[in-house]
């Protein structure tokens, strides 16, 4: 079981469909997580505005 999990997590080889689906899912999750950071305008809820802090 551990070996198969390792094979799935590794970069897909040949015709390993499960590994390929895992790779695509992880890539999608990473991009979806990073995109909001590119458009952050600041969080003034706690008195700290990241845009003014780094852009001034």
C-alpha positions in Angstrom: 0.0 0.0 0.0 2.8 2.4 0.9 4.6 1.7 -2.4 1.4 2.5 -4.4 0.8 5.7 -2.5 4.5 6.7 -3.2 3.9 5.9 -6.9 0.8 8.0 -7.0 2.5 11.0 -5.4 5.6 10.8 -7.7 5.4 12.4 -11.1 3.3 10.3 -13.4 5.1 7.8 -15.6 3.8 5.9 -18.7 0.1 5.2 -18.4 -0.4 5.6 -14.6 -3.8 7.4 -14.8 -4.2 7.8 -11.0 -0.9 9.5 -10.7 -1.6 11.8 -13.6 -5.0 12.8 -12.1 -3.2 13.4 -8.7 -0.6 15.6 -10.5 -3.3 17.7 -12.3 -5.3 18.0 -9.1 -2.3 19.3 -7.1 -1.3 21.7 -9.9 -4.9 23.1 -9.9 -5.0 23.4 -6.1 -1.6 25.2 -6.1 -2.7 27.7 -8.8 -6.1 28.3 -7.1 -4.3 29.0 -3.8 -1.8 31.4 -5.4 -4.1 33.4 -7.6 -5.8 35.3 -4.7 -2.4 36.4 -3.5 -1.7 38.1 -6.8 -4.8 40.3 -6.3 -4.6 41.1 -2.6 -5.5 44.7 -1.9 -4.9 44.6 1.8 -6.5 43.5 5.0 -7.2 46.5 7.1 -9.2 44.4 9.6 -6.4 44.5 12.2 -5.0 47.9 11.3 -2.4 46.5 8.9 -2.6 47.2 5.2 -0.2 45.0 3.2 -0.5 47.1 0.1 0.6 50.3 1.8 3.3 48.5 3.8 5.1 47.1 0.7 4.2 49.8 -1.9 5.2 52.9 -0.1 
